[in-house]
């Protein structure tokens, strides 16, 4: 079956759009991987000095540090308050604990990433969920309805060495291959009749009217280049100016010979021969070495600026103090980072909610009632175990305002862990030895209360 005229138009538009964005994405990818090349002001770095190039990968720090704090905790159906075991099963079936960080990372590097949902021929109860990079995928959005019109994923089949593509439409998913002539032919089609494109786009720092997102590393690319140039110059200066340069006056080439009259090797002449010679008219000395402190101060200044731009603590950029920060100081120092992560949890959480809703639609044939699925996240802060345990103990002890189950939720335990703890409590309740011990404690408590009620004059 061939593509219709409308499908062919969408396919061509998506391919052209991908070609236009490819150079920008390739540049961002190079910076994240630390593979960019330096451009010095007015100068090209000579090939023999390329070995001194030093790249401090600030883009990777700016992306990876927030991404490490974006961990999905639970998935909750609309109208419910507890995590749903079926949704967790689908999440784990598709290894989303491993795939989700990849989606977050790609979105922060390139401004966007994609998640696709599709049928599973082997098990219809477990639809496939896959994460895709904008390096190979793009989409068209209707600005009026703010819905996706179509999406295209391009890739190379590693076995057949053939260009392939998948075109995602509201009512069908179409697989295509490029023929030797250069034309594209349809290979297969899934008429899912969803009424919407089975693709979700995660946008990083979305702006109104724009559907490309904003890269997390865009603002620090100039700073990254500045640090790299300074460190490269530092290495060259260390080789040429930081070691005292020696000089000798009044000596000739014939003075650098051994007792047999053979020439002394250059390295030996430099380290020893220049200091021990028989020429009474020769004068030997050394130049004062240059200080490299200006390079150190410049790099520290750039790194502090990078921390200010990204909202990361300065200690993440190598600005270390002698004493480690206290717990309260760590929380205060990470305030901007934590708030940045919480903003991303709201944005990315909406995407994951619609992803799991799509999964339910593929699985049951029905959309979840009353909207998308709610996503809960782990705390983006850095509380210590002692801090968290102490706070929860205070909330759950004495006159508790937290139930046992609520305390487990605050600890971030999974449903599987909570189910295991319920089994442990049931086993304790059924243990006769523990029951006898509890009865003894209760008898002692009652005796103590009774004794407290007897007037002091009547005791003893």
C-alpha positions as CSV (number, residue, x, y, z in Angstrom):
1,X,0.0,0.0,0.0
2,X,1.4,3.4,-1.0
3,X,1.3,6.6,1.0
4,X,-1.6,8.9,0.3
5,X,-0.9,12.4,-0.9
6,X,-1.5,13.8,2.6
7,X,0.8,11.2,4.2
8,X,3.5,11.9,1.6
9,X,3.3,15.6,2.3
10,X,3.7,15.1,6.0
11,X,6.6,12.6,5.4
12,X,8.5,15.1,3.2
13,X,7.8,18.0,5.6
14,X,9.2,16.0,8.6
15,X,12.3,14.9,6.7
16,X,13.1,18.5,5.6
17,X,12.6,19.7,9.1
18,X,14.9,17.1,10.5
19,X,17.6,18.0,8.0
20,X,17.4,21.7,9.0
21,X,17.8,20.9,12.7
22,X,20.6,18.2,12.3
23,X,23.6,20.7,12.5
24,X,22.3,22.3,15.7
25,X,21.7,18.9,17.3
26,X,25.1,17.7,16.2
27,X,26.8,20.7,17.8
28,X,25.0,20.2,21.1
29,X,25.9,16.5,21.0
30,X,29.6,17.3,20.6
31,X,29.6,19.7,23.5
32,X,27.9,17.2,25.8
33,X,30.4,14.5,24.8
34,X,33.3,16.9,25.1
35,X,34.3,16.5,21.5
36,X,34.1,20.1,20.4
37,X,37.2,21.9,18.9
38,X,38.6,25.2,20.3
39,X,38.4,28.4,18.4
40,X,41.0,30.9,19.6
41,X,40.4,34.6,19.0
42,X,42.1,35.5,15.7
43,X,44.2,32.4,15.8
44,X,44.0,28.9,14.7
45,X,45.6,26.4,17.1
46,X,48.7,24.9,15.3
47,X,48.5,21.1,14.8
48,X,51.5,20.6,17.1
49,X,49.7,22.3,20.0
50,X,46.5,20.3,19.7
51,X,47.8,17.9,22.2
52,X,47.6,20.6,24.9
53,X,43.9,21.2,24.4
54,X,42.0,20.6,27.6
55,X,38.2,20.4,27.8
56,X,36.4,20.7,31.1
57,X,33.0,19.2,30.3
58,X,30.7,21.8,31.9
59,X,27.8,20.8,29.7
60,X,27.8,17.3,31.0
61,X,27.8,18.6,34.6
62,X,24.9,21.0,33.8
63,X,22.8,18.1,32.4
64,X,23.8,15.1,34.6
65,X,23.5,16.8,38.0
66,X,19.8,17.7,37.7
67,X,19.0,14.5,35.8
68,X,20.3,12.4,38.7
69,X,17.5,13.9,40.9
70,X,14.6,13.0,38.5
71,X,13.5,9.6,39.7
72,X,9.9,8.5,39.2
73,X,8.5,7.1,42.5
74,X,5.0,5.9,41.7
75,X,2.1,6.0,39.1
76,X,-1.4,6.7,40.2
77,X,-4.6,6.3,38.3
78,X,-7.1,9.2,38.0
79,X,-9.3,9.4,41.1
80,X,-7.1,7.2,43.2
81,X,-4.6,8.0,45.9
82,X,-2.5,4.9,46.0
83,X,0.1,3.7,43.5
84,X,-1.3,1.3,40.9
85,X,0.4,-2.1,40.7
86,X,-0.7,-2.7,37.1
87,X,0.9,0.6,36.0
88,X,4.1,-0.3,37.9
89,X,4.1,-3.7,36.1
90,X,4.0,-2.0,32.7
91,X,6.7,0.4,33.7
92,X,9.0,-2.3,34.8
93,X,8.1,-4.5,31.8
94,X,9.5,-1.8,29.5
95,X,12.6,-1.2,31.8
96,X,11.5,2.4,32.3
97,X,13.6,2.9,35.3
98,X,16.5,2.6,32.8
99,X,14.8,4.3,29.9
100,X,13.3,7.3,31.7
101,X,16.7,8.8,32.7
102,X,17.7,8.6,29.0
103,X,14.6,10.5,28.0
104,X,15.3,13.2,30.6
105,X,18.9,13.5,29.6
106,X,18.2,13.8,25.9
107,X,15.5,16.4,26.6
108,X,18.0,18.5,28.6
109,X,20.8,18.2,26.0
110,X,18.7,18.9,22.9
111,X,15.6,20.6,24.4
112,X,13.3,17.8,23.7
113,X,13.0,14.0,23.5
114,X,10.3,11.6,22.4
115,X,8.5,8.6,23.9
116,X,6.6,6.2,21.6
117,X,3.9,3.6,22.6
118,X,2.9,0.7,20.4
119,X,1.3,-2.7,20.3
120,X,3.1,-5.8,21.4
121,X,2.4,-8.7,19.1
122,X,3.8,-11.2,21.7
123,X,1.8,-9.9,24.6
124,X,-1.1,-7.5,24.0
125,X,-1.4,-6.8,27.8
126,X,2.1,-5.2,27.7
127,X,2.3,-2.5,25.0
128,X,5.8,-1.4,24.1
129,X,7.2,1.9,25.4
130,X,10.4,3.2,23.9
131,X,12.5,6.4,24.3
132,X,13.8,8.2,21.2
133,X,16.3,11.0,20.6
134,X,15.6,14.1,18.5
135,X,18.8,13.3,16.6
136,X,16.6,10.6,14.8
137,X,13.1,11.8,15.4
138,X,11.0,15.0,15.1
139,X,7.4,16.0,15.1
140,X,4.9,18.5,13.8
141,X,2.6,20.4,16.2
142,X,-0.6,22.2,15.5
143,X,-0.2,25.6,17.2
144,X,-4.0,26.1,17.4
145,X,-4.9,22.8,19.1
146,X,-1.4,22.2,20.6
147,X,-1.6,18.6,19.5
148,X,0.9,16.6,17.5
149,X,-0.1,16.2,13.9
150,X,2.6,13.7,12.9
151,X,6.0,12.3,13.9
152,X,8.8,10.6,12.1
153,X,11.6,8.4,13.3
154,X,14.5,7.7,10.9
155,X,17.1,5.0,11.5
156,X,19.3,2.4,9.7
157,X,18.5,-1.3,9.9
158,X,21.9,-2.7,11.2
159,X,21.2,-6.1,9.6
160,X,20.2,-5.0,6.1
161,X,22.2,-1.8,6.0
162,X,19.1,0.0,4.8
163,X,17.5,3.3,5.6
164,X,14.2,2.9,7.4
165,X,11.6,5.2,8.9
166,X,8.5,5.0,11.0
167,X,5.7,7.6,10.3
168,X,3.4,8.1,13.3
169,X,-0.1,9.5,12.4
170,X,-3.3,9.9,14.6
171,X,-4.9,6.8,13.2
172,X,-2.0,4.7,11.9
173,X,1.7,3.9,12.3
174,X,3.5,3.3,9.0
175,X,6.9,1.6,8.5
176,X,8.9,2.5,5.4
177,X,12.2,1.6,3.7
178,X,14.3,3.5,1.1
179,X,14.8,1.6,-2.1
180,X,18.0,1.7,-4.2
181,X,16.5,4.3,-6.4
182,X,16.2,6.6,-3.4
183,X,12.4,6.4,-3.3
184,X,10.6,5.4,-0.1
185,X,8.2,2.5,0.0
186,X,5.7,1.4,2.6
187,X,6.5,-2.0,4.3
188,X,3.8,-2.3,6.9
189,X,1.0,-0.4,8.6
190,X,-0.8,-0.6,11.9
191,X,-4.3,0.9,11.8
192,X,-4.7,1.6,15.5
193,X,-7.4,4.4,15.1
194,X,-6.3,6.1,18.3
195,X,-7.4,9.5,17.1
196,X,-4.0,10.9,18.2
197,X,-0.3,10.3,17.4
198,X,1.1,7.6,19.8
199,X,4.1,9.8,20.6
200,X,4.8,12.0,23.6
201,X,7.3,14.8,23.5
202,X,9.2,15.9,26.6
203,X,10.1,19.5,26.4
204,X,12.8,21.2,28.5
205,X,12.2,24.8,29.3
206,X,9.4,25.1,26.9
207,X,8.4,28.6,25.7
208,X,5.0,29.6,24.4
209,X,4.6,29.1,20.7
210,X,7.8,27.0,20.5
211,X,7.9,23.3,20.3
212,X,11.7,22.8,20.2
213,X,12.4,23.3,23.9
214,X,15.6,24.9,25.1
215,X,18.9,23.0,25.8
216,X,20.2,23.0,29.3
217,X,23.7,23.6,28.0
218,X,23.0,26.5,25.6
219,X,23.9,29.2,28.0
220,X,27.3,27.7,29.2
221,X,28.7,26.9,25.8
222,X,30.6,30.2,25.6
223,X,31.9,29.7,29.2
224,X,33.0,26.2,28.3
225,X,35.1,27.5,25.4
226,X,36.6,30.2,27.6
227,X,37.6,27.7,30.3
228,X,39.1,25.4,27.6
229,X,41.1,28.2,26.0
230,X,42.5,29.3,29.4
231,X,43.5,25.8,30.4
232,X,45.1,25.2,27.0
233,X,47.1,28.3,27.4
234,X,47.9,27.2,31.0
235,X,49.4,24.0,29.7
236,X,51.5,25.7,27.1
237,X,52.7,28.2,29.7
238,X,53.5,25.4,32.1
239,X,55.7,23.8,29.5
240,X,57.5,27.0,28.5
241,X,57.5,29.5,31.4
242,X,56.8,27.8,34.7
243,X,60.1,25.9,34.7
244,X,63.2,28.1,35.2
245,X,65.0,28.5,31.8
246,X,68.8,28.1,32.0
247,X,71.3,30.1,30.0
248,X,75.1,30.0,29.5
249,X,77.3,32.6,28.0
250,X,80.8,32.2,26.6
251,X,80.6,28.5,25.7
252,X,80.9,26.8,22.4
253,X,79.7,23.5,21.0
254,X,83.2,22.1,21.6
255,X,82.8,22.5,25.3
256,X,80.0,19.9,25.4
257,X,82.2,16.8,25.0
258,X,83.1,14.0,27.4
259,X,86.6,13.0,28.4
260,X,87.0,11.0,25.1
261,X,86.0,14.0,23.0
262,X,82.6,12.6,22.1
263,X,79.6,15.0,22.1
264,X,77.4,14.8,25.2
265,X,73.7,14.0,24.6
266,X,71.5,17.1,24.6
267,X,69.5,16.0,27.7
268,X,72.7,15.3,29.6
269,X,74.1,18.7,28.6
270,X,71.0,20.4,29.8
271,X,70.8,18.7,33.2
272,X,74.4,18.4,34.1
273,X,76.9,19.3,31.4
274,X,75.9,23.0,31.5
275,X,76.7,23.2,35.2
276,X,80.1,21.4,35.1
277,X,82.5,22.6,32.5
278,X,86.2,23.6,32.1
279,X,85.6,27.0,30.4
280,X,86.7,29.6,33.0
281,X,85.2,32.4,30.9
282,X,81.7,30.9,30.8
283,X,78.8,32.3,32.8
284,X,75.8,30.2,33.7
285,X,72.4,31.3,35.2
286,X,68.6,30.9,35.0
287,X,65.6,33.1,34.3
288,X,63.0,33.7,36.9
289,X,60.0,31.4,36.2
290,X,56.6,33.0,35.4
291,X,53.7,32.7,37.9
292,X,50.6,30.8,36.7
293,X,48.3,32.3,39.3
294,X,46.6,34.5,36.7
295,X,45.5,31.3,34.8
296,X,44.2,29.7,38.1
297,X,42.2,32.8,39.0
298,X,40.7,33.1,35.5
299,X,39.6,29.5,35.5
300,X,38.0,29.8,39.0
301,X,36.2,33.0,37.8
302,X,34.8,31.3,34.8
303,X,33.7,28.2,36.8
304,X,32.0,30.4,39.4
305,X,30.1,32.2,36.5
306,X,29.1,28.8,35.1
307,X,27.7,27.8,38.5
308,X,25.7,31.0,38.7
309,X,24.3,30.4,35.2
310,X,23.3,26.8,35.8
311,X,22.1,27.2,39.4
312,X,24.5,24.5,40.6
313,X,26.4,24.9,43.8
314,X,29.9,26.3,43.3
315,X,31.3,23.2,45.0
316,X,30.1,21.2,42.0
317,X,32.4,23.4,39.9
318,X,35.5,22.7,41.9
319,X,35.2,25.7,44.3
320,X,35.9,23.8,47.4
321,X,36.3,25.1,51.0
322,X,38.6,23.6,53.5
323,X,35.7,22.3,55.8
324,X,32.9,20.2,54.4
325,X,29.5,21.9,54.4
326,X,27.0,21.2,57.2
327,X,23.7,19.5,56.4
328,X,21.7,22.7,56.6
329,X,24.2,24.5,54.5
330,X,24.0,21.8,51.8
331,X,20.2,22.2,51.6
332,X,20.5,26.0,51.3
333,X,23.3,25.7,48.7
334,X,21.2,23.4,46.6
335,X,18.0,25.6,46.7
336,X,18.1,26.7,43.1
337,X,19.1,23.2,41.8
338,X,16.2,21.6,43.7
339,X,13.7,24.1,42.5
340,X,15.0,23.6,38.9
341,X,14.5,19.9,39.3
342,X,11.0,20.3,40.8
343,X,10.0,22.4,37.7
344,X,11.2,19.6,35.5
345,X,9.3,17.1,37.5
346,X,6.1,19.0,36.7
347,X,6.8,19.2,33.0
348,X,8.2,15.8,32.5
349,X,5.6,14.3,34.8
350,X,2.9,15.5,32.5
351,X,4.6,13.7,29.6
352,X,5.0,10.4,31.6
353,X,1.4,10.6,32.7
354,X,0.1,10.8,29.1
355,X,2.6,8.1,28.1
356,X,1.1,5.7,30.6
357,X,-2.4,6.8,29.6
358,X,-1.5,5.8,26.0
359,X,-0.3,2.5,27.3
360,X,-3.7,1.9,28.9
361,X,-5.4,2.8,25.7
362,X,-3.4,0.2,23.8
363,X,-3.9,-2.4,26.5
364,X,-7.6,-2.0,27.2
365,X,-9.0,-0.1,24.2
366,X,-10.2,2.7,26.6
367,X,-8.6,5.9,27.8
368,X,-8.3,6.3,31.6
369,X,-11.3,8.0,33.1
370,X,-11.0,11.6,34.2
371,X,-7.7,12.5,32.5
372,X,-4.0,11.5,32.5
373,X,-2.2,9.3,35.0
374,X,-0.5,11.1,37.9
375,X,3.2,10.7,38.5
376,X,4.9,11.0,41.9
377,X,8.6,11.8,42.1
378,X,11.3,11.1,44.7
379,X,12.5,14.2,46.6
380,X,14.9,16.2,44.5
381,X,16.8,17.4,47.5
382,X,19.7,15.8,49.3
383,X,18.3,14.8,52.8
384,X,20.5,12.5,54.8
385,X,19.1,9.2,56.1
386,X,19.4,10.6,59.7
387,X,17.5,13.8,58.8
388,X,14.7,11.9,57.0
389,X,14.4,9.2,59.7
390,X,14.4,11.8,62.5
391,X,11.7,13.9,60.8
392,X,9.5,10.9,60.0
393,X,9.9,9.5,63.6
394,X,8.7,12.8,65.0
395,X,5.7,12.8,62.6
396,X,4.7,9.2,63.3
397,X,5.5,9.0,67.1
398,X,3.8,10.5,70.1
399,X,0.6,11.9,68.8
400,X,1.1,10.8,65.2
401,X,0.0,12.8,62.2
402,X,1.5,10.2,59.9
403,X,0.3,6.6,59.6
404,X,2.7,3.7,59.2
405,X,1.9,3.5,55.5
406,X,2.3,7.3,55.2
407,X,5.7,7.1,56.9
408,X,6.7,4.4,54.3
409,X,5.6,6.8,51.5
410,X,7.8,9.5,53.0
411,X,10.7,7.2,53.1
412,X,10.2,6.6,49.3
413,X,9.6,2.9,49.6
414,X,8.3,1.1,46.5
415,X,5.0,-0.9,46.6
416,X,7.0,-4.1,46.6
417,X,8.9,-3.0,49.6
418,X,5.8,-2.0,51.4
419,X,4.1,-5.3,50.6
420,X,7.1,-7.1,52.1
421,X,6.9,-5.0,55.3
422,X,3.2,-5.8,55.6
423,X,4.1,-9.5,55.5
424,X,6.7,-9.0,58.2
425,X,4.2,-7.3,60.4
426,X,1.7,-10.1,59.9
427,X,4.3,-12.7,60.8
428,X,5.2,-10.7,64.0
429,X,1.5,-10.6,64.9
430,X,1.2,-14.4,64.5
431,X,4.4,-15.2,66.4
432,X,3.4,-16.7,69.8
433,X,6.6,-15.7,71.5
434,X,6.2,-12.0,70.5
435,X,2.6,-12.1,71.6
436,X,3.6,-13.3,75.1
437,X,6.2,-10.6,75.3
438,X,3.6,-8.0,74.3
439,X,1.2,-9.4,76.9
440,X,3.8,-9.1,79.6
441,X,4.5,-5.5,78.6
442,X,0.8,-4.7,78.7
443,X,0.5,-6.3,82.2
444,X,3.4,-4.2,83.5
445,X,1.9,-1.0,82.0
446,X,-1.5,-1.8,83.7
447,X,0.3,-2.5,87.1
448,X,2.1,0.7,86.8
449,X,-1.1,2.6,86.2
450,X,-2.9,0.9,89.1
451,X,0.0,1.6,91.4
452,X,0.0,5.3,90.4
453,X,-3.7,5.5,91.4
454,X,-3.1,4.3,95.0
455,X,-2.7,7.2,97.5
456,X,0.9,7.5,98.8
457,X,-0.2,7.0,102.4
458,X,-1.7,3.6,101.6
459,X,1.3,2.2,99.7
460,X,3.7,-0.3,101.3
